[in-house]
Amino acid sequence: MNKALMKDLRNGMGLEEALIKHKTNLKEVMGVTPRQKKLPEKYIYRVKGAYVIQKQVNGKLVHFGTYDFLSEAKIVRRELIKNNWNKLKLGKILNDNNISFKIPSKSPHKNKYISRLASGNYSVEKKFRSGRHTIRVNAGTYKKLEDARTIRDELIQCDWNETLLPEIKKKHGIVNSLGE
């Protein structure tokens, strides 16, 4: 469980308030993952015919990608261990080893977390529910659907860490609909 969350709970903060503050919910805190089969390989699980790398980092379950082949997942896991499970190194690890990364999707829609606005632009937003409250991570609006998808995919890889948004935009040369 997240250490900061636990500290807040020990200091008398209510559960709902703590979940909102840490932008999480009970399923994420407790590490509940749907229908995964544990393999003899540490941190690698088989889910719906693919191989998923997941590990608890600082009390939080972190997803390091979904791969078609067990051999690819093993290579990525080995490199992540060498890099102290730094998720920011994942892109380089994949490029260096010529491995493709699948963005997991719970729905058949290719545009999950993307909405088309009346203006014709595309908005990228993820909602976290915590009790009666909803927390939103708004990643901006973009003129091109491809730009919105790129931003969404990068944010999924970094677990919706919105502080990395300027770096992601710079990396891909993307500007939002406001020119930022």
Buried (B, 14 or more C-beta within 10 A) or exposed (E): BBEBBEEBBEEEBEBEBBBBBBBBBEEBBEEEBEEEEEBEBEBBBBBEEBBBBBBEBEEBBBBBBBBEEBEBBBBBBEBBEEBEBEBEBBBEBBEEEEBEBEBEEEEEEEBBBBEEEEEEBBBBBBEBEBEEEEBEBEBBBBBEBEBBBBBBBBBBBBBBBBEBBEEBBEEEEBBBBEEE
